[in-house]
């Protein structure tokens, strides 16, 4: 029996390879081959049984359009379609109050593809494979002459979803739109010829930022005709069928205007041959994986951590190049929850962006080299800036701006300002400082001067101006941050550590920008403000100096589970390896009161930054293996404090693992600063000044190191040697 089972498994595998070979031409050859060429395929996700539902779906996407793909027990291929800019209005909100503020990021609908004869009617042979290297899902149903394959991909370069069916025996194909909003807020057009067309249209009376926003898609394919307005079927049997789905989001006065725009878009896409489009799609994914990699070797835990890291980066790539940033509470991969009667449009904490929860997905993009995926995040806040400056002027009668911790994509200070009672976010001014820090890093990594002038300078200048003009000085002439939240943890306290750390970190770097980028008047103002900054609050505990979350008696009530005092380590990096007073950072980390794991917890990153390899390993391992038990896909993370799949969790895991391998400070590149015993690794990471660092760790030693450009080797410090 074992031999027969093995032979069957081998036959199925070979059959899959042969069918897949029919779909694609050989991929282009890259001159430099690294571990990604041989190791990535080991982390493809492969399932041997179908669905039965969206909880067993795999994610797929092109950075803007996302799919949750699964196969039901009857062999039907089903997938949700999502898009990063498919924002519904208040009328689309469900029971969660947050859904009524900031829009609802909705699905476009679901598509069902079935074939006849059904290959699973007389066979239980099944395989579903997420092929990471090429951004595709390959599905095999049945065996022998009755086998059918589905190849699903979302074109990395164009807004189109492709589903290709292939079989040995001719069959018929049926494609159906499933839309739970049809007849309520969505319209399925009934006058279409050989295609399905549907859209959701926000009314002109919706919030001005959502008014007339229209999104939907067209489904079509050669040889497919309408059975009804929501169903296409084959006109004759075939061994190959291409189904193409063309989504579009656009501001349109009505559905017909939207349809005209989509038809023009389809015309442009269809000018390219399928084989050429597929090849370029696969090339994009191959080039993506060449940017960076981390493969940890050792025990089973090492393998699971690698899987979590690789899959989190894949999920981010599927959603990270759209019109808006990734949503922390599920990205574009939320599914329905039958237990709570919530459909696939629902997500706890709604459509607003929460800065503290959004940043974890973006810090790791620097070392990963995924700079293109950071731009939607930067662009949203740059676009928000003018309205926020105007509101600061109206509310506080001075210049500058800040970003509310909680805001819709169009910004505003809805949860801040003098009359707002949302104390978690009222008097919480830190986000603009951390965003400025990240923008400074982006500029340092890429050298993109246009970015510095158009995004970094306007944002950072407005933030520093706000702090300068909003707060008074104490009797010694120092800036007096009072009242000011110490993030969400302590409300309206005196000189909170996160803002002091942020001001020190950002000002010290802004002052050093290249000559000519900042005018002399602004530089003088920044230098004056820098001289007026108060020191970080500290205390002596058990004869050891520790940082405090704010200045003065530590009697404020806590309202969250965070460690604000550790912001001086991360994200603002005033303390850390190779810097003065490392013992203060170590003492503070060891004395921290909040020690939860997963979700938005920053401990894995901070542990790595002070060189604590074992704690970093523990927290990173927890984050990158913390699958939600309701889901089958191993990187759909448990909701924690958010909503599944929790993107905070994966982002902080990525960041922590990167910091264990490499840390940077100016031009200095520190390798293996917090690498644990018993783990080996292959890695390629990005460093500032357009640098990549590639190497291998074996038994605690760094071998086969390659730094590009080679001149940057002089800046490398092998921390493993100093231990």
C-alpha positions in Angstrom: 0.0 0.0 0.0 2.8 2.4 0.9 4.5 1.8 -2.5 1.3 2.3 -4.4 0.6 5.6 -2.5 4.1 6.8 -3.2 3.8 6.0 -6.9 0.5 7.8 -7.1 2.0 10.8 -5.3 4.9 10.9 -7.7 2.5 10.6 -10.7 0.4 13.4 -9.5 3.4 15.6 -8.9 4.8 14.9 -12.4 1.3 15.6 -13.9 1.2 18.9 -12.2 4.6 19.9 -13.5 3.6 18.9 -17.0 0.4 20.8 -17.0 2.1 23.8 -15.5 4.7 23.6 -18.2 2.0 24.0 -20.8 0.9 27.3 -19.2 4.2 29.1 -19.2 7.4 29.5 -21.2 10.7 29.1 -19.5 11.6 32.0 -17.3 14.4 34.4 -18.0 17.8 33.7 -16.6 19.3 36.1 -14.0 23.1 36.3 -14.0 23.5 36.1 -10.2 21.9 33.1 -8.6 21.6 33.1 -4.8 19.9 31.0 -2.2 16.5 32.3 -3.2 16.8 30.3 -6.5 17.2 27.0 -4.6 15.5 27.6 -1.2 12.3 29.6 -2.0 10.4 26.7 -3.5 10.7 24.8 -0.2 8.3 27.4 1.3 5.6 27.0 -1.4 2.3 26.2 0.4 0.8 22.9 -0.8 -2.5 21.4 0.2 -3.9 17.9 -0.5 -7.5 18.5 0.2 -10.0 21.2 -0.9 -11.6 23.9 1.2 -14.4 23.8 2.0 -14.6 27.5 2.5 -12.8 30.9 2.6 -11.2 30.0 6.0 -9.1 27.6 3.9 -8.1 30.2 1.3 -4.7 31.2 0.0 -3.9 34.9 -0.7 -2.8 36.2 -4.1 -2.4 39.6 -5.5 -0.5 42.2 -7.6 0.0 44.9 -5.0 -3.5 46.4 -5.5 -5.9 43.6 -6.5 -6.1 40.8 -4.0 -7.7 37.3 -4.0 -8.6 34.8 -1.4 -8.6 31.5 -3.3 -10.1 28.2 -2.3 -11.7 25.1 -3.8 -14.9 23.7 -2.4 -15.6 20.0 -1.9 -17.5 19.8 -5.2 -14.4 20.9 -7.1 -15.5 24.5 -7.7 -12.8 27.1 -7.7 -13.9 30.2 -5.7 -12.2 33.4 -4.8 -13.0 36.8 -3.2 -11.8 39.8 -5.1 -10.5 42.8 -3.2 -8.8 46.1 -4.0 -6.9 48.6 -2.0 -9.1 51.5 -3.1 -12.6 49.9 -3.0 -14.0 52.2 -0.3 -17.7 52.1 0.5 -19.5 54.7 2.5 -21.3 54.9 5.7 -24.4 53.1 4.3 -22.1 50.1 3.8 -21.1 50.0 7.4 -22.0 47.1 9.6 -22.5 46.8 13.4 -19.0 47.8 14.5 -19.1 51.6 15.3 -15.7 52.1 13.7 -17.1 50.9 10.4 -19.1 54.1 10.2 -16.0 56.4 10.3 -13.5 56.6 7.6 -15.2 54.4 4.9 -15.4 50.6 4.5 -12.8 48.8 2.5 -15.0 46.3 0.7 -14.7 43.3 -1.5 -15.7 43.6 -5.1 -17.4 40.2 -4.8 -16.7 36.5 -5.3 -16.3 34.4 -8.5 -17.0 30.8 -8.9 -15.5 28.6 -11.7 -16.7 25.1 -12.3 -16.1 22.5 -15.0 -18.1 19.7 -16.4 -17.4 16.8 -16.1 -16.4 17.4 -12.5 -12.9 15.8 -12.0 -13.6 15.2 -8.3 -16.8 13.2 -9.0 -14.9 9.9 -9.2 -11.5 10.9 -7.8 -10.2 12.4 -4.5 -6.9 13.4 -6.0 -6.3 17.1 -5.3 -3.4 19.5 -5.1 -3.4 23.3 -4.5 0.0 25.0 -4.6 0.9 28.6 -3.9 4.0 29.1 -6.2 5.8 32.0 -4.5 8.5 32.5 -7.1 6.0 33.3 -9.8 3.0 34.7 -7.8 0.6 32.0 -9.0 -1.7 29.4 -7.5 -1.8 26.0 -9.3 -4.7 23.6 -8.6 -4.9 20.0 -9.8 -8.1 18.1 -9.6 -8.6 14.4 -10.5 -6.1 12.1 -12.2 -5.2 10.6 -15.6 -7.3 11.7 -18.5 -9.9 13.3 -16.2 -7.4 15.6 -14.5 -8.1 19.3 -14.7 -5.7 22.1 -13.7 -6.5 25.7 -12.8 -3.8 28.4 -12.9 -4.7 31.6 -11.1 -2.6 34.8 -11.2 -3.1 38.5 -10.8 -1.0 40.3 -13.3 1.8 42.0 -11.5 2.0 44.8 -14.1 -1.7 45.3 -15.2 -5.1 45.4 -13.4 -6.3 42.0 -14.5 -7.0 38.6 -12.9 -6.4 35.5 -15.0 -7.8 32.0 -14.5 -6.6 29.4 -17.0 -8.2 25.9 -17.1 -6.4 23.0 -18.9 -7.4 19.4 -19.4 -6.7 16.4 -21.5 -10.4 15.7 -22.2 -12.5 18.5 -23.6 -15.0 19.9 -21.0 -17.3 22.9 -20.5 -16.5 25.8 -18.1 -19.0 27.8 -16.1 -18.2 31.2 -14.4 -20.5 32.8 -11.9 -20.4 36.1 -10.0 -21.5 35.8 -6.4 -22.2 39.1 -4.7 -23.9 39.4 -1.3 -24.7 43.1 -2.0 -26.4 42.6 -5.3 -29.7 44.5 -5.3 -28.8 46.3 -2.1 -25.8 48.5 -2.9 -24.4 46.8 -6.0 -25.7 46.7 -9.5 -25.2 43.7 -11.9 -25.8 45.0 -15.4 -28.3 42.9 -17.4 -27.6 44.1 -20.9 -24.1 42.7 -21.3 -23.1 40.5 -24.2 -20.7 37.6 -23.5 -19.6 39.2 -20.2 -20.6 39.9 -16.6 -20.3 43.5 -15.4 -21.1 44.8 -12.0 -20.3 47.8 -9.8 -20.8 49.5 -6.4 -21.5 53.2 -6.5 -21.2 55.6 -3.6 -23.9 58.2 -3.7 -23.0 61.9 -4.4 -24.3 62.7 -0.9 -21.7 60.4 0.8 -18.7 61.9 2.6 -17.1 64.2 0.0 -14.0 62.0 0.0 -16.1 58.9 -0.9 -18.8 60.5 -3.0 -19.3 58.9 -6.5 -16.5 56.4 -5.9 -17.4 53.5 -8.1 -15.7 50.0 -8.1 -16.5 46.7 -9.8 -15.3 44.5 -12.6 -16.0 42.8 -15.9 -15.6 39.1 -16.5 -15.1 37.7 -20.0 -13.4 35.0 -21.9 -13.3 33.7 -25.5 -16.0 31.1 -26.1 -18.0 32.2 -23.0 -21.6 33.5 -23.4 -24.2 34.7 -20.9 -26.5 32.1 -19.3 -27.8 35.0 -17.2 -26.5 38.4 -16.1 -24.3 36.8 -13.4 -23.2 33.6 -15.2 -21.0 32.7 -18.2 -20.9 29.3 -19.8 -18.9 27.6 -22.6 -20.4 27.5 -26.1 -18.6 24.3 -26.7 -16.2 21.8 -25.0 -12.5 22.8 -24.8 -9.2 21.7 -23.3 -8.1 25.2 -22.5 -10.2 28.2 -21.3 -8.9 31.6 -20.3 -11.1 33.7 -18.0 -10.1 37.3 -17.5 -11.5 39.6 -14.8 -10.8 43.4 -15.1 -11.4 45.4 -11.9 -11.6 49.2 -11.7 -12.1 51.8 -9.1 -12.9 55.3 -10.4 -14.8 58.4 -9.5 -17.8 58.4 -11.8 -21.1 60.2 -11.8 -22.9 56.9 -12.6 -22.3 53.3 -13.5 -22.2 54.0 -17.3 -19.4 56.5 -16.9 -17.5 53.9 -14.8 -18.2 51.3 -17.5 -16.8 53.5 -20.3 -13.6 54.0 -18.3 -13.2 50.3 -17.7 -13.8 49.4 -21.4 -11.0 51.8 -22.4 -8.7 50.1 -19.8 -9.6 46.7 -21.0 -8.8 47.7 -24.6 -5.2 48.7 -23.5 -4.7 45.5 -21.6 -5.9 43.3 -24.4 -3.3 44.7 -26.8 -0.7 42.5 -25.1 -0.5 38.8 -25.8 -1.2 36.5 -22.9 2.2 34.7 -23.1 4.1 38.0 -23.0 2.0 39.3 -20.1 2.5 36.0 -18.2 6.3 36.2 -18.7 6.6 39.8 -17.5 4.4 38.9 -14.5 6.7 36.1 -13.6 9.8 38.3 -14.1 8.4 40.9 -11.7 8.0 38.2 -9.0 11.5 36.8 -9.6 13.0 40.2 -9.4 11.0 40.9 -6.2 12.5 37.8 -4.5 16.0 38.9 -5.7 15.8 42.1 -3.7 16.4 40.4 -0.4 15.9 37.1 1.5 16.3 35.5 4.9 16.4 31.7 5.2 17.0 30.4 8.8 18.3 26.9 9.2 18.5 24.6 12.2 15.6 23.1 14.1 11.9 22.9 13.2 11.4 26.3 14.8 13.9 27.8 12.4 12.0 26.4 9.5 8.7 27.8 10.8 10.2 31.2 11.4 11.5 31.3 7.8 8.1 30.3 6.5 6.5 33.1 8.5 9.0 35.6 7.3 8.7 34.6 3.6 4.9 34.4 3.6 4.5 37.7 5.4 6.7 39.4 2.8 4.6 37.7 0.1 1.3 38.9 1.6 2.7 42.4 1.8 3.8 42.3 -1.8 0.2 41.2 -2.8 -1.3 44.3 -1.1 1.5 46.9 -0.9 1.5 48.7 -4.3 -2.0 50.1 -4.3 -3.5 53.5 -4.0 -3.6 53.3 -0.2 -1.5 51.7 2.6 -2.0 48.2 3.9 -4.8 47.9 6.5 -3.4 46.5 9.7 -6.7 44.8 10.5 -6.7 42.2 7.8 -5.1 43.9 4.8 -7.3 43.0 1.7 -7.6 39.4 2.9 -10.4 39.4 5.4 -13.1 36.8 5.0 -16.6 36.3 6.4 -17.2 35.1 9.9 -20.3 32.9 10.0 -20.2 32.5 13.8 -20.7 36.3 14.2 -22.8 36.7 11.1 -20.2 39.0 9.6 -19.6 39.0 5.9 -16.4 39.5 4.0 -16.7 43.3 4.0 -16.5 43.4 7.8 -13.3 44.1 9.8 -13.1 45.2 13.5 -11.6 48.7 14.0 -13.1 49.7 10.7 -11.7 51.5 7.7 -9.6 54.1 9.5 -5.8 54.1 9.6 -4.2 53.8 13.0 -0.7 55.0 12.7 0.8 52.8 15.5 -0.8 49.7 13.8 0.1 50.6 10.3 3.8 51.4 10.7 4.8 47.7 11.6 4.4 46.6 8.0 6.5 49.4 6.7 9.7 49.5 8.8 10.8 46.1 7.5 10.5 47.2 3.9 13.7 49.1 4.2 16.0 46.2 4.8 13.9 44.1 2.5 14.5 46.6 -0.3 10.7 46.9 -1.0 10.9 50.6 -1.4 8.1 50.8 -3.9 5.7 49.4 -1.2 6.5 52.2 1.2 5.3 55.0 -1.2 1.5 54.5 -0.7 2.1 55.0 3.1 4.2 58.1 2.6 1.9 59.5 -0.1 -1.3 59.2 2.0 0.2 61.2 4.9 1.8 63.8 2.5 -1.7 64.3 1.0 -3.2 64.6 4.4 -0.8 67.3 5.4 -2.4 70.5 3.9 -5.8 69.8 5.6 -4.1 69.0 8.9 -2.1 72.2 8.8 -5.3 74.2 8.2 -7.0 72.5 11.2 -4.1 73.1 13.5 -4.3 76.8 12.5 -8.0 76.8 13.2 -7.9 74.9 16.5 -4.7 76.2 18.0 -3.9 79.4 16.1 -0.4 78.5 15.2 1.6 76.8 12.4 2.6 73.3 11.8 0.8 70.0 11.7 0.5 66.6 13.3 -1.2 63.3 12.3 -4.0 61.9 14.4 -3.3 58.4 15.6 -6.7 57.5 14.2 -7.8 59.0 10.9 -9.5 58.1 7.6 -7.3 58.1 4.5 -8.2 61.8 3.9 -6.9 62.8 7.3 -8.2 65.4 9.6 -8.1 65.7 13.3 -11.4 64.0 14.0 -10.1 62.4 17.1 -7.9 65.3 18.3 -8.3 68.9 18.9 -9.3 71.0 21.9 -12.9 69.8 22.0 -12.4 66.1 21.4 -12.9 63.7 24.3 -11.2 60.6 22.8 -8.4 60.6 25.4 -6.6 57.6 23.9 -5.7 59.8 20.9 -6.3 63.4 22.2 -3.0 65.0 23.0 -1.2 62.2 21.2 1.3 63.9 18.8 3.9 61.2 18.2 3.0 59.8 14.7 4.4 62.7 12.7 7.8 62.3 14.4 8.0 58.5 13.7 6.9 59.0 10.1 9.6 61.6 9.7 12.1 59.1 11.1 11.0 56.5 8.6 11.1 59.0 5.8 14.7 60.0 6.8 15.6 56.3 6.6 14.0 55.9 3.2 16.0 58.9 1.9 19.2 57.5 3.5 18.6 54.0 1.9 17.6 55.3 -1.5 19.3 58.7 -2.0 16.1 59.8 -3.7 16.4 63.6 -3.5 13.0 64.2 -5.2 11.4 62.2 -2.4 13.2 64.2 0.2 12.0 67.5 -1.2 8.4 66.5 -2.0 7.6 64.3 1.0 10.2 64.2 3.7 10.8 68.0 4.0 7.2 69.1 4.1 6.1 66.5 6.6 9.1 66.8 9.0 9.1 70.6 8.8 5.4 70.8 9.7 5.8 68.4 12.5 8.8 70.2 14.1 7.0 73.5 13.6 4.0 72.1 15.5 6.0 71.0 18.5 8.0 74.3 18.5 4.9 76.5 18.5 2.4 74.4 20.4 4.3 74.0 23.6 5.7 76.6 26.0 9.1 76.6 27.6 9.8 76.0 31.3 11.7 78.3 33.7 15.0 77.0 32.4 14.1 77.7 28.8 13.5 74.0 27.9 10.6 72.8 25.8 7.7 71.9 28.1 5.6 69.1 26.7 2.5 69.4 28.8 -0.2 68.2 28.4 1.0 65.5 26.1 0.2 61.8 25.9 2.9 59.2 26.3 1.5 57.3 23.3 -1.8 55.6 24.3 -0.4 54.4 27.6 -0.5 57.5 29.8 -2.7 60.5 29.1 -1.9 64.2 29.4 1.4 63.8 31.2 4.5 65.9 31.6 7.4 65.5 29.1 6.6 62.0 27.7 9.6 60.0 26.6 8.4 59.0 23.1 8.0 62.7 21.9 11.3 63.8 23.6 13.1 60.8 21.9 11.4 61.5 18.6 12.4 65.2 18.6 16.0 64.4 19.5 16.3 61.8 16.8 14.5 63.7 14.0 16.1 67.1 14.7 19.6 65.7 14.9 19.2 64.2 11.4 17.3 67.0 9.8 20.0 69.5 10.7 22.5 67.3 8.9 20.6 67.1 5.5 22.8 68.0 2.5 23.7 71.6 2.0 21.2 73.5 0.0 18.3 71.3 0.8 17.1 73.4 3.7 17.2 77.2 3.9 19.3 78.9 6.6 16.4 80.4 8.4 14.8 77.0 9.0 18.1 75.5 10.0 18.6 78.2 12.6 15.1 77.5 14.0 15.8 73.7 14.2 19.1 74.3 15.9 17.5 76.5 18.5 14.7 74.0 19.1 17.3 71.2 19.4 19.1 73.2 22.1 15.8 73.6 24.0 14.9 69.9 24.1 14.6 68.5 27.6 16.5 65.3 28.5 14.8 61.9 28.5 13.2 61.2 31.9 15.2 58.7 34.0 15.3 57.2 37.5 17.5 54.9 39.6 16.0 51.6 40.4 18.0 49.0 42.3 21.1 51.1 41.8 20.6 51.0 38.0 19.6 53.9 35.7 16.4 53.3 33.7 14.4 55.4 31.3 10.9 56.4 32.3 7.7 56.9 30.2 7.3 60.5 31.3 8.8 63.0 33.7 7.8 63.4 37.3 6.1 61.1 39.9 5.0 57.8 38.1 1.5 58.0 39.3 -0.5 58.4 36.1 -3.0 55.7 35.3 -2.1 53.3 32.5 -4.7 52.7 29.7 -2.9 50.2 27.4 -0.2 47.6 27.4 2.8 49.4 26.0 6.3 50.5 27.1 6.6 54.1 26.0 10.1 54.5 27.6 11.5 52.0 25.1 10.7 54.3 22.2 14.2 55.7 22.8 15.5 52.3 21.6 13.0 51.8 18.8 11.8 53.4 16.8 13.9 56.5 17.6 17.3 54.6 18.1 18.9 57.0 20.6 20.1 53.9 22.5 21.5 50.7 21.1 24.5 48.7 20.2 27.6 50.8 19.5 26.0 53.8 21.2 26.7 55.4 24.7 25.0 54.2 27.8 23.9 50.8 26.4 23.5 49.7 30.0 20.6 52.2 30.5 18.7 50.6 27.5 19.4 47.1 28.8 18.3 48.0 32.3 15.1 49.6 31.0 14.2 46.7 28.7 14.8 44.2 31.5 12.6 46.3 33.9 9.7 46.7 31.4 6.3 46.1 32.9 4.4 45.0 29.7 5.7 41.7 28.3 2.9 40.5 26.0 3.9 38.9 22.7 2.6 39.2 19.1 0.4 41.8 17.5 1.8 45.3 17.7 4.3 44.4 20.5 7.7 45.9 19.7 9.8 43.8 22.1 11.3 41.5 19.4 12.8 44.6 17.7 13.9 46.3 20.9 15.5 43.1 22.2 17.5 42.7 19.0 18.6 46.4 19.2 20.2 45.9 22.6 21.8 42.6 21.6 19.6 40.3 23.5 19.6 37.4 21.1 17.6 34.9 23.1 14.7 37.2 23.9 14.6 38.4 20.3 14.5 34.8 19.2 11.7 34.0 21.6 9.5 36.9 20.5 10.3 36.7 16.8 9.5 32.9 16.8 6.2 33.6 18.6 5.2 36.3 16.1 6.1 34.4 12.9 4.3 31.2 13.9 1.2 32.8 15.5 -1.4 31.5 13.0 -5.1 32.1 13.6 -6.5 28.7 14.3 -9.6 29.5 12.2 -7.5 29.7 9.0 -5.5 27.2 7.0 -2.9 29.6 5.5 0.0 29.7 7.9 0.6 33.5 7.6 -3.0 34.6 8.4 -2.0 35.7 11.9 -4.2 35.6 15.0 -6.1 38.8 15.6 -4.5 39.6 19.0 -5.7 43.1 19.7 -6.7 43.7 16.0 -8.5 41.6 13.4 -7.4 38.6 11.5 -5.2 38.3 9.6 -3.3 40.7 11.8 -0.6 42.5 9.7 1.1 44.1 12.8 2.1 40.7 14.0 3.8 39.7 10.8 5.5 43.1 10.3 7.0 43.1 13.7 8.2 39.6 13.3 9.9 40.5 10.0 11.5 43.6 11.6 12.8 41.7 14.6 14.4 38.9 12.5 16.1 41.5 10.3 17.5 43.3 13.3 18.9 40.1 14.7 20.9 39.7 11.5 21.9 43.3 10.7 21.6 46.7 12.3 22.7 50.0 10.7 23.7 53.3 12.3 24.7 56.0 9.8 27.2 54.3 7.5 28.0 51.6 10.0 26.7 48.1 9.2 26.6 45.7 12.2 26.2 42.1 11.3 24.9 39.4 13.6 24.3 41.8 16.5 21.7 39.5 18.1 22.0 36.2 16.4 21.2 33.1 18.6 23.3 30.0 19.0 22.0 27.0 17.1 20.6 28.9 14.1 22.3 29.2 10.7 21.1 31.5 7.9 21.4 32.6 4.3 20.5 36.3 4.0 20.6 39.3 1.7 19.5 42.6 3.2 19.5 46.2 2.1 21.4 48.9 4.0 21.6 52.7 3.6 23.4 54.3 0.7 22.1 51.9 -1.9 23.9 49.0 -0.4 23.1 45.3 -0.2 24.7 42.8 2.2 24.6 39.1 1.4 26.1 36.3 3.4 25.8 33.0 5.3 25.9 32.3 9.0 27.2 28.9 10.0 27.7 27.9 13.6 27.8 31.5 14.7 30.3 32.5 12.1 29.8 34.8 9.2 31.0 33.3 5.9 30.9 34.1 2.2 30.1 37.8 2.8 29.3 39.9 -0.3 28.8 43.7 0.1 27.6 45.8 -2.9 29.1 48.2 -3.6 32.4 46.7 -2.5 33.6 50.0 -1.1 31.0 49.7 1.7 32.8 46.6 3.1 34.9 49.1 5.1 31.8 50.1 7.1 30.9 46.5 8.1 31.4 45.4 11.7 31.1 41.7 12.4 29.5 41.7 15.8 29.9 37.9 16.1 33.7 38.4 16.5 33.3 40.9 19.4 31.2 38.5 21.5 
